């Protein structure tokens, strides 16, 4: 089957025209790709080789469906963030998330016993004013931090070196909406 290309007439066969993409592809494969391979790119596996210290973060499950679902979402976000960095947060610090089971009534005692492990620095997944109010003294006594607690009111808000809130005060959110 002959194909006509302008002035030359119909002398070439279909598929025999040289492609313009071949030289560009050759330059890409021969020149650009080896240069890209030489670039020092950050690698999570390379970071984990220098780990000197492991820090543990504890997460409590309460066997209360609504509370556990909400807390699980918080920890899933934390795990996703840590996984993207291969669980290494500094040049030599690795974070390990530890799961513990408890009940609402025994939580302050369980938290106190877990925090006696000096490798645990933070507690994740707190929800509710009542729960946070019950553990304020335990956090201060053990010098630990409640990381990203969620509250529905301003009762436990205010400066507390043992609670690191990520959200604004609920009253401030309401004021901003008004």
BALOBA-1460 file (C-alpha; in Angstrom, 3 decimals):
// residues 178
<rec num="1" residu="x" x="0.000" y="0.000" z="0.000"/>
<rec num="2" residu="x" x="1.516" y="3.292" z="-1.060"/>
<rec num="3" residu="x" x="1.221" y="6.507" z="0.915"/>
<rec num="4" residu="x" x="1.600" y="9.962" z="-0.635"/>
<rec num="5" residu="x" x="3.686" y="12.541" z="1.261"/>
<rec num="6" residu="x" x="3.465" y="15.815" z="-0.586"/>
<rec num="7" residu="x" x="6.007" y="16.376" z="-3.444"/>
<rec num="8" residu="x" x="7.760" y="13.024" z="-3.412"/>
<rec num="9" residu="x" x="4.863" y="11.178" z="-4.872"/>
<rec num="10" residu="x" x="3.563" y="7.821" z="-3.800"/>
<rec num="11" residu="x" x="6.790" y="5.895" z="-3.612"/>
<rec num="12" residu="x" x="7.081" y="4.987" z="0.077"/>
<rec num="13" residu="x" x="5.427" y="2.085" z="1.784"/>
<rec num="14" residu="x" x="3.306" y="2.534" z="4.926"/>
<rec num="15" residu="x" x="5.395" y="2.300" z="8.074"/>
<rec num="16" residu="x" x="8.745" y="3.016" z="6.392"/>
<rec num="17" residu="x" x="8.876" y="6.745" z="7.198"/>
<rec num="18" residu="x" x="11.531" y="7.434" z="9.837"/>
<rec num="19" residu="x" x="10.044" y="8.486" z="13.137"/>
<rec num="20" residu="x" x="10.918" y="11.861" z="14.692"/>
<rec num="21" residu="x" x="10.585" y="10.337" z="18.153"/>
<rec num="22" residu="x" x="13.511" y="7.918" z="17.756"/>
<rec num="23" residu="x" x="16.330" y="10.512" z="18.127"/>
<rec num="24" residu="x" x="14.552" y="12.133" z="21.091"/>
<rec num="25" residu="x" x="14.126" y="8.769" z="22.770"/>
<rec num="26" residu="x" x="17.781" y="7.948" z="22.144"/>
<rec num="27" residu="x" x="18.886" y="11.225" z="23.779"/>
<rec num="28" residu="x" x="16.570" y="10.537" z="26.715"/>
<rec num="29" residu="x" x="17.871" y="7.009" z="27.283"/>
<rec num="30" residu="x" x="21.563" y="7.706" z="26.661"/>
<rec num="31" residu="x" x="21.993" y="11.139" z="28.270"/>
<rec num="32" residu="x" x="19.163" y="12.147" z="30.600"/>
<rec num="33" residu="x" x="18.383" y="8.837" z="32.336"/>
<rec num="34" residu="x" x="21.985" y="8.163" z="33.509"/>
<rec num="35" residu="x" x="22.180" y="11.728" z="34.855"/>
<rec num="36" residu="x" x="18.968" y="11.219" z="36.828"/>
<rec num="37" residu="x" x="20.333" y="8.009" z="38.304"/>
<rec num="38" residu="x" x="23.378" y="9.890" z="39.613"/>
<rec num="39" residu="x" x="21.296" y="12.405" z="41.600"/>
<rec num="40" residu="x" x="21.309" y="11.827" z="45.363"/>
<rec num="41" residu="x" x="17.632" y="11.334" z="46.185"/>
<rec num="42" residu="x" x="16.374" y="10.981" z="49.768"/>
<rec num="43" residu="x" x="15.610" y="7.403" z="50.635"/>
<rec num="44" residu="x" x="13.719" y="6.117" z="53.664"/>
<rec num="45" residu="x" x="15.778" y="2.933" z="53.760"/>
<rec num="46" residu="x" x="18.995" y="4.940" z="53.908"/>
<rec num="47" residu="x" x="17.690" y="6.963" z="56.860"/>
<rec num="48" residu="x" x="16.850" y="3.898" z="58.930"/>
<rec num="49" residu="x" x="20.449" y="2.668" z="58.942"/>
<rec num="50" residu="x" x="21.590" y="5.390" z="61.382"/>
<rec num="51" residu="x" x="18.835" y="4.927" z="63.987"/>
<rec num="52" residu="x" x="20.291" y="5.313" z="67.466"/>
<rec num="53" residu="x" x="17.192" y="5.745" z="69.640"/>
<rec num="54" residu="x" x="13.651" y="4.371" z="69.587"/>
<rec num="55" residu="x" x="10.791" y="6.442" z="71.010"/>
<rec num="56" residu="x" x="7.460" y="4.787" z="71.766"/>
<rec num="57" residu="x" x="4.051" y="6.420" z="71.412"/>
<rec num="58" residu="x" x="1.172" y="4.605" z="73.117"/>
<rec num="59" residu="x" x="-2.392" y="4.360" z="71.812"/>
<rec num="60" residu="x" x="-5.196" y="3.012" z="74.025"/>
<rec num="61" residu="x" x="-8.277" y="1.125" z="72.814"/>
<rec num="62" residu="x" x="-11.328" y="1.419" z="75.075"/>
<rec num="63" residu="x" x="-13.742" y="-1.105" z="73.498"/>
<rec num="64" residu="x" x="-16.272" y="1.723" z="73.039"/>
<rec num="65" residu="x" x="-17.252" y="1.589" z="69.332"/>
<rec num="66" residu="x" x="-17.620" y="5.322" z="68.640"/>
<rec num="67" residu="x" x="-14.526" y="6.332" z="70.595"/>
<rec num="68" residu="x" x="-12.363" y="3.552" z="69.164"/>
<rec num="69" residu="x" x="-13.407" y="4.365" z="65.590"/>
<rec num="70" residu="x" x="-12.553" y="8.033" z="66.049"/>
<rec num="71" residu="x" x="-9.233" y="7.263" z="67.752"/>
<rec num="72" residu="x" x="-8.354" y="4.672" z="65.116"/>
<rec num="73" residu="x" x="-8.692" y="7.345" z="62.425"/>
<rec num="74" residu="x" x="-6.302" y="9.621" z="64.300"/>
<rec num="75" residu="x" x="-3.752" y="6.835" z="64.664"/>
<rec num="76" residu="x" x="-4.174" y="5.842" z="60.996"/>
<rec num="77" residu="x" x="-3.197" y="9.380" z="60.010"/>
<rec num="78" residu="x" x="-0.241" y="9.291" z="62.385"/>
<rec num="79" residu="x" x="0.871" y="5.912" z="61.021"/>
<rec num="80" residu="x" x="0.563" y="7.151" z="57.426"/>
<rec num="81" residu="x" x="2.678" y="10.179" z="58.244"/>
<rec num="82" residu="x" x="5.301" y="8.094" z="60.024"/>
<rec num="83" residu="x" x="5.288" y="5.410" z="57.317"/>
<rec num="84" residu="x" x="6.100" y="8.028" z="54.667"/>
<rec num="85" residu="x" x="9.290" y="8.728" z="56.630"/>
<rec num="86" residu="x" x="9.983" y="5.055" z="57.396"/>
<rec num="87" residu="x" x="9.052" y="5.782" z="61.064"/>
<rec num="88" residu="x" x="12.236" y="7.881" z="61.422"/>
<rec num="89" residu="x" x="11.504" y="11.449" z="62.557"/>
<rec num="90" residu="x" x="15.015" y="12.792" z="63.043"/>
<rec num="91" residu="x" x="18.367" y="11.589" z="61.824"/>
<rec num="92" residu="x" x="18.637" y="9.049" z="64.603"/>
<rec num="93" residu="x" x="15.174" y="8.727" z="66.224"/>
<rec num="94" residu="x" x="12.697" y="6.002" z="65.274"/>
<rec num="95" residu="x" x="9.040" y="6.124" z="66.426"/>
<rec num="96" residu="x" x="7.163" y="2.972" z="67.408"/>
<rec num="97" residu="x" x="3.366" y="3.088" z="68.000"/>
<rec num="98" residu="x" x="2.309" y="0.699" z="70.793"/>
<rec num="99" residu="x" x="-1.347" y="-0.403" z="71.175"/>
<rec num="100" residu="x" x="-2.856" y="-1.083" z="74.621"/>
<rec num="101" residu="x" x="-6.358" y="-2.128" z="75.718"/>
<rec num="102" residu="x" x="-8.113" y="-0.483" z="78.667"/>
<rec num="103" residu="x" x="-11.508" y="0.555" z="79.998"/>
<rec num="104" residu="x" x="-12.771" y="4.032" z="80.771"/>
<rec num="105" residu="x" x="-12.777" y="3.370" z="84.536"/>
<rec num="106" residu="x" x="-9.259" y="1.901" z="84.751"/>
<rec num="107" residu="x" x="-7.655" y="4.240" z="82.229"/>
<rec num="108" residu="x" x="-5.724" y="6.557" z="84.615"/>
<rec num="109" residu="x" x="-4.131" y="3.577" z="86.384"/>
<rec num="110" residu="x" x="-3.354" y="1.766" z="83.127"/>
<rec num="111" residu="x" x="-1.851" y="4.934" z="81.678"/>
<rec num="112" residu="x" x="0.308" y="5.457" z="84.759"/>
<rec num="113" residu="x" x="1.664" y="1.902" z="84.621"/>
<rec num="114" residu="x" x="2.428" y="2.136" z="80.885"/>
<rec num="115" residu="x" x="4.147" y="5.518" z="81.242"/>
<rec num="116" residu="x" x="6.596" y="4.103" z="83.776"/>
<rec num="117" residu="x" x="8.391" y="2.761" z="80.708"/>
<rec num="118" residu="x" x="10.829" y="5.625" z="80.110"/>
<rec num="119" residu="x" x="10.876" y="5.030" z="76.318"/>
<rec num="120" residu="x" x="7.239" y="6.178" z="76.019"/>
<rec num="121" residu="x" x="6.990" y="9.932" z="75.576"/>
<rec num="122" residu="x" x="3.504" y="10.553" z="74.171"/>
<rec num="123" residu="x" x="-0.037" y="9.221" z="74.285"/>
<rec num="124" residu="x" x="-2.167" y="9.442" z="71.118"/>
<rec num="125" residu="x" x="-5.877" y="9.164" z="70.415"/>
<rec num="126" residu="x" x="-7.583" y="10.915" z="73.333"/>
<rec num="127" residu="x" x="-11.145" y="12.102" z="72.810"/>
<rec num="128" residu="x" x="-13.426" y="13.905" z="75.218"/>
<rec num="129" residu="x" x="-13.197" y="16.298" z="78.118"/>
<rec num="130" residu="x" x="-13.981" y="13.723" z="80.796"/>
<rec num="131" residu="x" x="-11.195" y="11.414" z="79.662"/>
<rec num="132" residu="x" x="-8.603" y="14.192" z="79.517"/>
<rec num="133" residu="x" x="-9.649" y="15.613" z="82.873"/>
<rec num="134" residu="x" x="-9.134" y="12.186" z="84.469"/>
<rec num="135" residu="x" x="-5.525" y="11.880" z="83.270"/>
<rec num="136" residu="x" x="-4.142" y="15.415" z="83.722"/>
<rec num="137" residu="x" x="-2.400" y="14.500" z="86.962"/>
<rec num="138" residu="x" x="-1.000" y="11.251" z="85.513"/>
<rec num="139" residu="x" x="0.515" y="13.082" z="82.542"/>
<rec num="140" residu="x" x="2.106" y="15.688" z="84.825"/>
<rec num="141" residu="x" x="3.410" y="13.059" z="87.253"/>
<rec num="142" residu="x" x="4.991" y="10.928" z="84.501"/>
<rec num="143" residu="x" x="6.104" y="13.948" z="82.408"/>
<rec num="144" residu="x" x="4.361" y="12.655" z="79.265"/>
<rec num="145" residu="x" x="2.425" y="14.427" z="76.511"/>
<rec num="146" residu="x" x="-1.121" y="13.769" z="75.288"/>
<rec num="147" residu="x" x="-0.625" y="14.338" z="71.563"/>
<rec num="148" residu="x" x="-3.541" y="15.691" z="69.485"/>
<rec num="149" residu="x" x="-6.404" y="15.217" z="71.950"/>
<rec num="150" residu="x" x="-9.877" y="16.066" z="70.628"/>
<rec num="151" residu="x" x="-12.329" y="17.876" z="72.863"/>
<rec num="152" residu="x" x="-15.828" y="19.178" z="72.335"/>
<rec num="153" residu="x" x="-15.602" y="22.086" z="74.752"/>
<rec num="154" residu="x" x="-13.104" y="24.439" z="76.342"/>
<rec num="155" residu="x" x="-13.157" y="22.759" z="79.774"/>
<rec num="156" residu="x" x="-9.682" y="21.191" z="79.574"/>
<rec num="157" residu="x" x="-8.198" y="23.778" z="77.232"/>
<rec num="158" residu="x" x="-5.658" y="26.339" z="78.311"/>
<rec num="159" residu="x" x="-1.910" y="26.168" z="78.677"/>
<rec num="160" residu="x" x="-0.818" y="22.740" z="79.805"/>
<rec num="161" residu="x" x="2.699" y="21.508" z="78.982"/>
<rec num="162" residu="x" x="1.414" y="17.920" z="78.990"/>
<rec num="163" residu="x" x="-1.252" y="18.381" z="76.292"/>
<rec num="164" residu="x" x="-0.432" y="19.244" z="72.706"/>
<rec num="165" residu="x" x="-3.622" y="20.293" z="70.897"/>
<rec num="166" residu="x" x="-3.657" y="20.386" z="67.097"/>
<rec num="167" residu="x" x="-7.115" y="21.926" z="66.693"/>
<rec num="168" residu="x" x="-8.242" y="25.356" z="67.737"/>
<rec num="169" residu="x" x="-10.357" y="25.804" z="70.832"/>
<rec num="170" residu="x" x="-14.007" y="24.868" z="70.036"/>
<rec num="171" residu="x" x="-15.169" y="28.291" z="71.269"/>
<rec num="172" residu="x" x="-12.681" y="29.981" z="68.916"/>
<rec num="173" residu="x" x="-13.938" y="27.857" z="66.002"/>
<rec num="174" residu="x" x="-17.513" y="28.912" z="66.753"/>
<rec num="175" residu="x" x="-16.468" y="32.562" z="66.994"/>
<rec num="176" residu="x" x="-14.684" y="32.320" z="63.626"/>
<rec num="177" residu="x" x="-17.805" y="30.841" z="62.017"/>
<rec num="178" residu="x" x="-19.994" y="33.645" z="63.380"/>
